[in-house]
Amino acid sequence: MKSGGRSAKSAALRSAPSARMRRDPRAASAPSREHVILLHGIWMRGLTLAYLSRHLRHAGYSVETMDYASVFTGFAPAVEQLRARLRSLEAPAVHLVGHSLGGLVALEAIRGVRGLPRGRVVGLGSPLRGSAVARGLAAIPGGRWLMGHSVEPLLDGLDDWSGSRKVGVIAGKLPFGLGFALGTLSAPHDGTVAVAETQLPGIADHCTVSASHTGMLLSHEVADLVVEFLRHGRFESQPQ
């Protein structure tokens, strides 16, 4: 979790390319036996990732969803659970895709840890630099209790990324949701997380889509972008 001042420099933001401009991520199958672990956000369960899971399977990946008790046991046990699962896998590559808090869990699980399978990481609306909505919720009676043992990373965010794995983040800019009523969200935002809160120094790529925080989970465009980053380590195809 965040322990010092944040760098003023943040990952460059650019809008996601249109579907016509992007290479079709399903044009070729995923390399044999590459695996993806999906992680849900706070107050959610693995079922919310069902659409993304189907899309990734169709693209040729084997997929599993890691359910964890985001409030009652919280962040640190989820990180250890994911590390243990990664150590148990023998796939040539194991990618991590986390929605909201799940993206923070994914990054912390691999930070500074050797001997894990190679792979890439994608965060979907993950407040890697901390959440204004979480701070607003923490300021009202009972708010910290509602976030349980995941409150600290949501308040403080993570340290800048310096690991060898490529990390990409997809942020929403459709401001529909109740989250912005709990905190001052700078535009653009997805109704819960501001785009600026998803821009962590050190990540490989960042893009935005016209989707709300929860709407990202049912977005065909988001699912295509996830596959594109897992394949190529970027959200735009190489210029021809």
N, C-alpha and C positions, 0 to 999 in steps of 0.2 A: 504494500500500500504506500501511498504517497508519503515520503519522509522529508522532502526538502522542497525548495522553490521550483516552480515549473519553468522550463525553458520558454523564452518568448517566441522561439521559432516553433511553428506547428506544421503538420503535414499539409501539403498543398491541397486545396479543395477544388474539385471540378465536377461539373454535372455529369451524370451518367450518359454515355452515348446512346443514341436511339437504337432500337432493335435492328433497324436496317443497317446501321453502321457497324454493329458488333458481329463478330464471327458467331455462327450458331454453335452454342456450347455442346449441342447434342450431335454435331456432325460426325464426331468420332467417339468411340467408346473410351471410358476411363482406362488408364493402364491397369493391367490385370491385378485384381485383389486389393486395389487401393481402398482404404476404409475411411469413413467419416463418422465422427461422434458429434451429435447435436446436443446443445445445452440450452434449456429454457431460461426465462427470466424470473424475477421475483414474483411471488404469488401465482405462478403458473405451474403447469405440469407438462410432461412430454407430449401429450396429445396435441398441444398447440403447434407442434412442429411436424404434424402428419403430412401436410401438403409439401413442405420442403423435403421431407424424407422421401416421398414418392418421386418427386422431381429428380433428386440425386440418384435414386435407384435406376430410374429410366435413363439417366446419363451414364450408367455403368458402374457406379460405386456400390459397395456394400455399406450399409448404414445402420447405426444404432443410436438410440436416444438415451442419454443419461438423466434419469430422474433424481432429484435431490431435494431435501427439505430446506428451501431457501430462507425460511423464517425461523423454524424451530431448532434446526442445527446450524444452518447458515453457511457462510462463505468458506471459512477455513476447512471444515470437514469435507465440503464439496471439492475443494482444491486437492485434498489428499485422496479422495475417492477417484478423481480423474487421473491423478498421477499413477495410482495403483492399477487402474484399468489400462493406461498406456503401457506400463511396464509388462503387462500380461499379454499384449498383442504381438504377433509376429508378422503382421502385414508389412509389405515393403514401404508403405507410406500410410500414416494415419493423420488425417486432417481434422481440425476442430472448427465448428461453426457454432457461435453462441449469440443468442438474442438477448439484448439488454444486459442484465447482470451476468448472464451466461458467458458473454464475451470477456468479462473481467475474470471469471473463474478460469476460462481457457488460458488466458495470458499468464496468470499467476501460477497455474499448474506446471507450465513449461519453463518459467523464468529461472535461469541458472541451473537447470537440471540436466545432467548428462545421461547418455545411454537410452534415451527415448527414441521411438521410431521417428523418422523424418516426416515432415508434412507442413502444411500451411494453415493459417488461422484466419477466419473471417468473423468480424463482429457486426451484428445487425442492430443499429441504434444503441450501441453500448456506450454508457457515459464514462469513458475511460479517464476523463479528467474530473470526475465528480459531478453530482447532479444537484442543480438548483431546486428541483422539485423535492428531492430527498431532504435537502436542508430546510425547505419550507415545511415539509411534513414533520421533521424532527422538532420544529419550533412550537408545534401545537401539542396540547396534552394527549398523551398516549401515542403520539406519532412515532417515536423511536421504538416503542413496543411493537407497532405494526410491521416495522422492518426487521425486527428481531436481531439475529446474529449476523445479518448482512448489512447492518446500518453503516459501519465504518467505511468499507470500500465505496459505498454509494455516496457518502458524504465527501470523502477525501480523494477518490480516484486512485490511479496507479502511477508509479514512477514511469518516466520515459522509457520507451522500448529500446533495448540495445541487443536483443538476442539475434541469433543467426536466422531464425525462421522468418519468412515473409508474412507480414500481417496486413490484411486489408480490412477496411471498415466501410460499410454502407450506411448512410444516414438518411433519414426521412425529412422531408420538408413540407408535408401536408399537415397543417396545424390543427388537427382534430383530436380531441381527447380532453380529459378532465385534469391532467397533470399540471397544465400551465396555471391553473387556479391556485396551486399550492406554492408556487415560486415564480420569481421573475425570470421568464425565459426569453433570451435574446433571439430575435429572428435571424435566420430561419430556424424552425424547430418542427418536431413531429407531433406536438401536443403533449409530449412528456419529456423529451430530451432535446436540447438545442444542438444544432449541427456542430457548433464550436466545442461542445462538451465531448464530442466523439473524436476530436482531432488530437491524437497523442503524438508528440515528437518521436520519431524513429520508425513509425510504421511505413510500409512500402507503398501503399496506395490508399486513396480515399475517394468516394464518390457520393453523390446525392441522388435520391429518387423521389418522385412525387407520391409519397405514401405516408400514412400515419404510423405511430409507433407499433401498434398491434397489426395494422394493415400490411406491414412488411411481411408478416408471416404467411399471407395469402397472395402475395404479389408474384406473378409470373416473371416480371422483369427482375425482381430481387433474386429469385431462384436462378435465373439465367446468369446473373452477375456472380453469384456464389460459385457456380460451376466454372465460369470463365476465370475467376481468380484461382481456384484450386488447380486448374489446368495450366495457367500461364503466369501466375504470380502478379497479375495486373488486371485492371478492369477495362482496358482498351486493348484491342488486338494490335499486333505489330503492324505498322504501316506497310502496305504492299509496294 
